[in-house]
Amino acid sequence: MNPLLNWNFIACCLSNLLFYTAVYVLVPVLPLYLVDEFRAETSVVGVILSLFAFTGMFIRPFSGFLVDTFRRKPLYLLCYFLFTAYFAGYLLASTLLMLGIVRAMQGLIFSIGTTSAITVAIDLLSPQQQGRGIGIFGVTTSAGILFGPVTGLKVLEFYSFQEVFAVALTISTIALLIGATIRMERQLPRKPASTSPASFTATLKFTNIILIRGLPMALCVILVMFLYGALIHYLTLFVREHAITAEPGFFFVWLSLGLIFGRLAGGWLVDAGYLMLPVIFGKVLLTSAVFVLWADLFAVMFYLSAALFGFGYGIIFPSYQTMFIRLANKEQRGIAVSTYRTATDFGTGFAILCGGVIAQFFSFFSIFLTGAVLALLSLVLFIAMVSSRHRRRLFSAENYGTMTSR
């Protein structure tokens, strides 16, 4: 058996870390770019920023199908190449329409690329290594928030928006080059895909891309992800609106640290049999963090709210993904994960789109306050749902312990 930390797996994790870092370099900067350079209203900012999430959401249910149909590494590298190329589009886009197209196409490629990346990572691991390996890979995803936003904001502090785009392009190029060094012994899928129209149509049936049983749970995820999408994309404009002296880049550092520790704690609680507790505690924590953020008299409160947001979401994610898996049959696990990720994409995109409109008529804090209300609504729906409709299936001996995600 190959050791877990061999070069192929290290390269996959390092490439993923740089990939997400490049993505998050632009997240706090793009709203400022749209407002400062294009004089865009906040509602227009919301539309353009949301394109990334919505195009990803529409392709997400089919991404698993693509990964299971085509050879993994070529698809993985193609997605990384296209995603990197679209960073150059930010340097060339001279109108809001061109910028919107670049953002939309990058979101579409991002959705397929992230699905192929985790699949490549799993293919590189033996069954005995998958628990630890997936945990390590997941940490590299969260660590992108640790390095990306602070990098983008620091570059913008000393240079210009064009330099920020150039830095993101450079980081993504390095991620592509490192990913190209991965050597895979197994080039899945093992079975050739059928090319007959009848087989293709059967594969793409609605029930084969969406977990119908998980749709009520997906609504809970959509509602709670509103606050996450709003926070990630409108934090810098909120800081500017309220003239907060704390450094917004370090807000994302504390957010990332909270996510990492929250994921570890959430995974441990799920393994220990506490499936509902992390979700309930996490949503209460998220609501409280909104009011801690409002108490911005001291920088420590600003950063404390970031850590609370991160820990709240970090502890929620493993529980929700595990519940989607338990709601599915064994042959539907890929569909379950795809449904869960589609719900997170939709919740994030919905927040970005609506957030711009809310800020235009009220304030940026009103976006976060709306997210807190929706998080509480999600909590009420979750408790009612688990207490009745899905309780037996979620806690049955057959499904218990089938899969946990850190």
Backbone torsions as a table, in degrees:
resi	resn	phi	psi	omega
1	MET	NA	133.2	178.4
2	ASN	-69.2	143.3	175.1
3	PRO	-62.9	151.4	-177.0
4	LEU	-60.0	-46.0	-176.0
5	LEU	-91.3	60.3	171.6
6	ASN	-89.4	167.9	-173.1
7	TRP	-61.4	-38.0	-177.3
8	ASN	-60.2	-45.1	-179.6
9	PHE	-72.4	-39.3	177.2
10	ILE	-60.4	-43.9	179.6
11	ALA	-62.6	-39.2	179.8
12	CYS	-64.1	-44.1	-179.8
13	CYS	-68.7	-43.3	-179.3
14	LEU	-64.9	-40.9	177.6
15	SER	-63.2	-41.0	178.8
16	ASN	-65.1	-40.7	178.0
17	LEU	-60.7	-46.7	-179.2
18	LEU	-68.7	-35.7	177.9
19	PHE	-59.1	-49.6	179.6
20	TYR	-71.2	-31.7	176.0
21	THR	-61.7	-44.1	178.7
22	ALA	-61.5	-40.8	178.7
23	VAL	-60.7	-47.1	-174.3
24	TYR	-80.7	-11.1	171.4
25	VAL	-58.7	-37.8	-175.7
26	LEU	-87.9	-21.5	-171.6
27	VAL	-56.7	-49.8	179.6
28	PRO	-81.1	-14.0	-175.1
29	VAL	-89.8	-37.2	-175.6
30	LEU	-58.0	-42.8	177.1
31	PRO	-58.9	-40.9	177.8
32	LEU	-64.4	-39.2	179.9
33	TYR	-62.7	-44.6	-178.5
34	LEU	-66.1	-38.8	-179.2
35	VAL	-74.9	-44.5	-173.5
36	ASP	-78.8	-41.5	-173.8
37	GLU	-90.4	-35.0	-176.1
38	PHE	-107.9	-4.1	-178.2
39	ARG	53.9	37.5	-177.7
40	ALA	-75.9	141.6	172.9
41	GLU	-70.7	158.4	-175.2
42	THR	-63.0	-31.3	177.7
43	SER	-65.2	-38.6	177.3
44	VAL	-69.3	-39.3	175.9
45	VAL	-56.8	-44.3	179.9
46	GLY	-61.7	-41.4	-179.9
47	VAL	-62.7	-48.9	-176.8
48	ILE	-66.0	-43.6	-180.0
49	LEU	-65.9	-34.8	-176.8
50	SER	-71.7	-19.2	-179.2
51	LEU	-58.9	-35.7	179.6
52	PHE	-59.5	-47.8	-177.8
53	ALA	-72.2	-40.6	-174.5
54	PHE	-71.8	-39.9	176.5
55	THR	-66.1	-37.0	175.6
56	GLY	-63.8	-37.8	179.8
57	MET	-64.2	-41.6	-177.1
58	PHE	-68.3	-32.5	-178.5
59	ILE	-89.7	-18.5	-174.4
60	ARG	-54.3	-46.3	-179.0
61	PRO	-60.6	-24.2	-178.4
62	PHE	-95.3	-9.6	-175.9
63	SER	-65.1	-38.5	177.3
64	GLY	-63.5	-38.3	177.1
65	PHE	-61.6	-43.2	179.7
66	LEU	-64.6	-43.1	-179.1
67	VAL	-65.2	-36.3	-179.4
68	ASP	-81.9	-9.8	-177.3
69	THR	-99.7	-41.0	-175.7
70	PHE	-104.5	163.5	179.8
71	ARG	-63.2	135.0	-166.5
72	ARG	-65.5	-54.8	-173.8
73	LYS	-64.1	-45.6	177.4
74	PRO	-58.1	-40.6	178.4
75	LEU	-65.4	-41.7	178.3
76	TYR	-58.3	-48.6	-178.4
77	LEU	-71.1	-35.3	177.5
78	LEU	-62.3	-43.9	179.2
79	CYS	-63.5	-43.2	179.5
80	TYR	-63.7	-38.9	179.9
81	PHE	-65.4	-47.4	-179.1
82	LEU	-65.1	-41.0	179.4
83	PHE	-62.2	-41.6	177.8
84	THR	-64.5	-42.2	-179.2
85	ALA	-61.5	-34.8	-178.8
86	TYR	-70.6	-19.3	173.3
87	PHE	-63.1	-34.7	176.2
88	ALA	-64.2	-25.6	179.2
89	GLY	-62.6	-32.1	178.3
90	TYR	-65.3	-33.1	178.9
91	LEU	-71.4	-27.5	-174.5
92	LEU	-98.4	-22.2	-175.6
93	ALA	-66.4	123.6	-177.7
94	SER	-112.8	-4.5	178.2
95	THR	-132.4	162.5	177.7
96	LEU	-63.3	-35.1	179.1
97	LEU	-63.3	-46.2	179.1
98	MET	-63.3	-40.2	179.3
99	LEU	-65.7	-38.8	177.6
100	GLY	-63.8	-39.9	178.8
101	ILE	-64.6	-44.7	178.4
102	VAL	-59.9	-45.4	-178.6
103	ARG	-63.9	-41.4	-179.7
104	ALA	-65.2	-46.4	-178.7
105	MET	-66.8	-35.2	178.9
106	GLN	-67.2	-36.9	177.4
107	GLY	-64.8	-39.0	178.5
108	LEU	-63.2	-47.2	-180.0
109	ILE	-66.9	-35.9	179.6
110	PHE	-59.2	-41.9	-177.8
111	SER	-63.3	-46.0	179.1
112	ILE	-68.9	-40.1	-177.5
113	GLY	-63.8	-41.6	-179.8
114	THR	-67.6	-36.3	177.1
115	THR	-66.2	-43.7	179.9
116	SER	-68.5	-33.6	-178.4
117	ALA	-65.6	-47.1	179.8
118	ILE	-66.7	-32.6	178.6
119	THR	-68.9	-41.1	175.7
120	VAL	-61.2	-42.6	179.4
121	ALA	-60.4	-43.4	179.8
122	ILE	-65.4	-38.9	178.7
123	ASP	-63.4	-26.4	-179.2
124	LEU	-82.0	-7.8	-175.7
125	LEU	-106.3	145.1	171.0
126	SER	-77.9	161.5	179.5
127	PRO	-55.9	-33.6	-179.3
128	GLN	-73.1	-16.5	-176.7
129	GLN	-102.9	-6.6	-168.8
130	GLN	-66.8	-36.6	179.5
131	GLY	-60.9	-52.4	179.6
132	ARG	-67.6	-40.5	-176.3
133	GLY	-64.0	-44.9	179.7
134	ILE	-66.2	-35.0	176.6
135	GLY	-62.3	-45.2	178.5
136	ILE	-64.2	-44.1	-179.8
137	PHE	-61.7	-40.4	178.8
138	GLY	-64.0	-35.2	178.1
139	VAL	-64.8	-37.4	179.0
140	THR	-64.7	-30.7	176.1
141	THR	-65.9	-47.8	179.6
142	SER	-66.6	-31.6	-178.3
143	ALA	-67.4	-19.5	175.8
144	GLY	-59.8	-33.8	177.3
145	ILE	-71.4	-25.3	179.5
146	LEU	-67.2	-41.3	-173.4
147	PHE	-101.6	-34.2	-171.8
148	GLY	-63.8	-59.7	-175.3
149	PRO	-60.0	-43.5	-178.6
150	VAL	-65.8	-33.8	176.5
151	THR	-64.8	-48.9	-179.2
152	GLY	-60.4	-43.8	-178.1
153	LEU	-71.2	-34.6	177.7
154	LYS	-68.7	-41.0	177.2
155	VAL	-63.0	-41.8	179.7
156	LEU	-65.4	-32.9	-179.8
157	GLU	-61.7	-35.5	-175.3
158	PHE	-105.9	-19.2	-176.2
159	TYR	-127.5	-132.1	-176.4
160	SER	-136.5	177.5	178.9
161	PHE	-61.4	-37.0	-179.0
162	GLN	-61.7	-38.5	177.7
163	GLU	-67.0	-34.6	177.2
164	VAL	-62.4	-46.0	178.8
165	PHE	-62.6	-38.9	179.6
166	ALA	-65.3	-38.6	177.8
167	VAL	-64.7	-44.2	178.2
168	ALA	-61.2	-42.4	177.9
169	LEU	-61.4	-42.6	-179.6
170	THR	-64.8	-46.1	-179.6
171	ILE	-62.2	-43.1	179.7
172	SER	-65.5	-36.1	177.4
173	THR	-64.1	-42.1	177.3
174	ILE	-63.2	-40.1	177.1
175	ALA	-60.6	-41.3	178.5
176	LEU	-63.5	-44.7	-178.5
177	LEU	-65.2	-40.3	177.6
178	ILE	-66.6	-42.2	178.6
179	GLY	-61.7	-31.0	-179.7
180	ALA	-68.2	-18.1	-179.3
181	THR	-82.5	-9.0	-178.4
182	ILE	-67.0	131.8	175.6
183	ARG	-112.1	125.2	-178.3
184	MET	-113.1	124.8	178.0
185	GLU	-72.5	-36.1	-179.9
186	ARG	-106.1	125.2	176.2
187	GLN	-108.2	89.3	-178.2
188	LEU	-79.7	159.0	9.5
189	PRO	-77.5	149.3	-178.5
190	ARG	-71.9	-34.3	-179.2
191	LYS	-98.6	134.6	178.2
192	PRO	-64.8	140.4	-179.9
193	ALA	-73.4	141.9	177.1
194	SER	-76.8	139.1	-178.9
195	THR	-107.0	4.9	-179.4
196	SER	-72.4	142.0	-179.1
197	PRO	-57.6	-39.2	-178.6
198	ALA	-63.9	-43.1	179.7
199	SER	-66.5	-40.4	-179.1
200	PHE	-64.1	-43.2	179.5
201	THR	-64.2	-40.4	180.0
202	ALA	-64.7	-38.2	-179.2
203	THR	-65.7	-34.5	-175.2
204	LEU	-93.4	19.5	174.3
205	LYS	-59.7	149.2	-177.0
206	PHE	-55.0	-40.4	-177.9
207	THR	-71.0	-12.3	178.3
208	ASN	-96.1	-2.0	177.1
209	ILE	-123.9	-14.0	179.2
210	ILE	-131.2	133.3	176.1
211	LEU	-83.6	100.9	-175.4
212	ILE	-57.9	-42.2	-178.3
213	ARG	-63.2	-23.1	-177.0
214	GLY	-92.4	0.0	-176.5
215	LEU	-62.3	-41.8	176.1
216	PRO	-60.8	-39.3	177.2
217	MET	-66.9	-34.4	178.5
218	ALA	-62.1	-35.0	177.9
219	LEU	-62.1	-40.4	177.0
220	CYS	-60.9	-41.4	-179.9
221	VAL	-65.9	-44.0	179.9
222	ILE	-58.0	-45.2	-177.3
223	LEU	-64.7	-42.7	-176.5
224	VAL	-76.5	-24.3	-179.7
225	MET	-78.1	-11.4	177.4
226	PHE	-56.9	-46.6	-178.0
227	LEU	-64.3	-38.1	-179.9
228	TYR	-63.7	-48.4	179.9
229	GLY	-62.3	-40.5	179.5
230	ALA	-65.6	-42.4	-176.9
231	LEU	-65.2	-47.2	-176.9
232	ILE	-62.6	-39.8	-170.2
233	HIS	-97.2	-19.8	-175.7
234	TYR	-116.8	5.1	-177.5
235	LEU	-60.9	-44.8	-176.6
236	THR	-65.7	-36.7	177.2
237	LEU	-71.0	-32.6	174.8
238	PHE	-63.9	-43.3	178.5
239	VAL	-61.2	-42.7	179.3
240	ARG	-66.4	-42.8	-177.4
241	GLU	-60.7	-38.5	-175.9
242	HIS	-101.1	7.0	177.7
243	ALA	52.1	43.6	178.6
244	ILE	-73.9	131.3	-175.1
245	THR	-83.9	-16.4	179.6
246	ALA	-65.9	151.2	-177.0
247	GLU	-77.4	115.2	-178.1
248	PRO	-63.9	-28.3	179.3
249	GLY	-60.9	-38.7	180.0
250	PHE	-75.4	-18.8	171.5
251	PHE	-58.8	-43.7	-179.7
252	PHE	-70.7	-28.0	175.2
253	VAL	-63.2	-48.7	179.5
254	TRP	-68.0	-34.0	175.4
255	LEU	-61.3	-44.4	-179.7
256	SER	-65.2	-43.5	178.4
257	LEU	-61.7	-40.4	176.6
258	GLY	-62.5	-41.2	177.9
259	LEU	-60.5	-45.6	-177.8
260	ILE	-62.3	-51.5	-179.2
261	PHE	-67.7	-34.0	177.3
262	GLY	-65.6	-41.2	177.3
263	ARG	-61.4	-43.6	179.6
264	LEU	-63.1	-44.6	179.2
265	ALA	-66.5	-42.4	179.5
266	GLY	-63.4	-42.0	177.8
267	GLY	-62.8	-39.9	179.7
268	TRP	-66.0	-42.1	179.8
269	LEU	-64.5	-40.1	177.9
270	VAL	-64.3	-43.9	178.2
271	ASP	-62.0	-30.9	179.9
272	ALA	-81.6	-3.5	176.1
273	GLY	100.5	3.5	-179.7
274	TYR	-94.8	93.1	-174.9
275	LEU	-90.6	-38.1	-177.8
276	MET	-84.4	-36.5	-173.3
277	LEU	-54.8	-46.6	-179.3
278	PRO	-60.7	-37.9	-178.8
279	VAL	-68.2	-45.3	-179.7
280	ILE	-64.6	-49.2	-179.2
281	PHE	-63.5	-41.8	-178.4
282	GLY	-62.2	-42.4	-178.2
283	LYS	-70.5	-35.7	174.8
284	VAL	-64.5	-39.7	179.7
285	LEU	-64.7	-41.0	179.5
286	LEU	-62.8	-42.9	179.5
287	THR	-63.9	-42.0	178.7
288	SER	-64.4	-36.8	-176.9
289	ALA	-63.8	-30.1	178.2
290	VAL	-61.2	-41.4	-178.3
291	PHE	-78.4	-27.1	171.9
292	VAL	-66.3	-39.4	177.1
293	LEU	-61.5	-36.5	-179.5
294	TRP	-68.2	-28.7	179.2
295	ALA	-82.7	66.1	-171.2
296	ASP	-93.6	28.6	179.0
297	LEU	-67.0	-28.3	-179.1
298	PHE	-126.9	145.0	-179.3
299	ALA	-60.5	-31.7	-177.6
300	VAL	-62.0	-33.8	178.8
301	MET	-69.8	-37.5	178.7
302	PHE	-61.4	-47.2	-179.3
303	TYR	-74.3	-32.2	176.4
304	LEU	-62.4	-41.4	178.6
305	SER	-61.6	-37.7	179.0
306	ALA	-61.9	-45.1	179.5
307	ALA	-63.9	-37.4	179.1
308	LEU	-68.0	-42.9	176.2
309	PHE	-58.5	-48.1	-177.7
310	GLY	-62.5	-47.2	-178.7
311	PHE	-65.6	-38.8	179.7
312	GLY	-60.5	-47.7	178.5
313	TYR	-71.6	-37.4	-179.9
314	GLY	-61.0	-36.9	-178.3
315	ILE	-78.7	-23.4	179.9
316	ILE	-78.1	-43.4	-171.3
317	PHE	-54.0	-49.4	-179.0
318	PRO	-61.4	-37.5	-179.3
319	SER	-65.8	-47.0	-178.7
320	TYR	-63.7	-43.9	-179.1
321	GLN	-64.6	-38.6	177.3
322	THR	-63.2	-40.3	-179.7
323	MET	-66.0	-38.0	176.1
324	PHE	-62.5	-40.7	179.3
325	ILE	-63.3	-41.9	-178.0
326	ARG	-72.3	-23.8	176.4
327	LEU	-75.5	-15.8	-176.6
328	ALA	-98.2	157.8	168.3
329	ASN	-74.7	166.9	-176.0
330	LYS	-59.8	-35.9	-178.7
331	GLU	-81.2	0.2	-178.3
332	GLN	-111.4	14.7	-174.1
333	ARG	-65.1	-38.1	177.1
334	GLY	-63.0	-41.0	178.0
335	ILE	-64.3	-38.4	-179.8
336	ALA	-63.2	-45.2	179.3
337	VAL	-64.9	-40.9	179.4
338	SER	-63.2	-40.9	178.7
339	THR	-64.4	-42.1	178.0
340	TYR	-61.3	-47.2	-178.7
341	ARG	-67.5	-33.8	176.5
342	THR	-64.1	-39.6	178.3
343	ALA	-64.4	-41.2	178.6
344	THR	-65.5	-39.8	178.2
345	ASP	-62.8	-45.1	-177.5
346	PHE	-65.5	-43.9	179.2
347	GLY	-60.6	-41.5	179.0
348	THR	-66.3	-47.5	-179.5
349	GLY	-63.7	-40.0	178.9
350	PHE	-61.9	-39.4	179.3
351	ALA	-65.4	-42.9	-178.7
352	ILE	-65.2	-43.3	-178.1
353	LEU	-66.2	-49.2	-178.2
354	CYS	-73.8	-30.1	-177.5
355	GLY	-60.2	-39.8	179.2
356	GLY	-62.3	-40.1	178.8
357	VAL	-68.5	-43.3	179.5
358	ILE	-60.9	-44.3	-178.9
359	ALA	-65.3	-33.4	-178.1
360	GLN	-66.7	-34.1	-177.2
361	PHE	-99.4	-21.0	-178.1
362	PHE	-126.3	-102.9	179.7
363	SER	-154.0	169.8	179.2
364	PHE	-71.2	-31.2	176.0
365	PHE	-65.5	-28.5	177.9
366	SER	-61.5	-30.1	177.3
367	ILE	-64.9	-45.8	-179.3
368	PHE	-67.2	-36.8	178.2
369	LEU	-65.1	-39.6	174.9
370	THR	-61.3	-41.3	177.6
371	GLY	-62.0	-37.1	178.7
372	ALA	-65.7	-41.8	178.1
373	VAL	-62.8	-43.7	179.5
374	LEU	-66.9	-33.3	176.6
375	ALA	-64.4	-40.3	177.0
376	LEU	-66.9	-40.2	176.7
377	LEU	-62.3	-41.1	177.1
378	SER	-60.8	-38.6	179.3
379	LEU	-64.1	-44.7	179.4
380	VAL	-62.0	-46.6	179.4
381	LEU	-63.1	-39.0	-179.5
382	PHE	-63.2	-46.9	-179.5
383	ILE	-62.7	-43.1	179.4
384	ALA	-64.3	-38.8	-176.8
385	MET	-70.2	-48.6	-177.2
386	VAL	-69.9	-29.5	-179.2
387	SER	-72.8	-16.3	-176.1
388	SER	-126.6	-78.3	-165.5
389	ARG	-65.6	-44.5	-170.3
390	HIS	-108.2	1.5	-171.8
391	ARG	-59.4	-44.7	-176.4
392	ARG	-63.8	-43.0	-177.4
393	ARG	-70.9	-39.1	-178.0
394	LEU	-66.9	-32.7	-173.9
395	PHE	-111.7	14.5	179.5
396	SER	-72.9	154.5	179.9
397	ALA	-63.6	-31.8	-178.3
398	GLU	-64.5	-39.6	-175.2
399	ASN	-95.6	-18.7	-174.2
400	TYR	-66.0	129.7	177.5
401	GLY	77.4	11.0	-178.9
402	THR	-69.8	-31.2	178.7
403	MET	-167.2	135.2	170.4
404	THR	-125.6	153.8	-177.8
405	SER	-126.4	129.9	176.5
406	ARG	-106.4	NA	NA
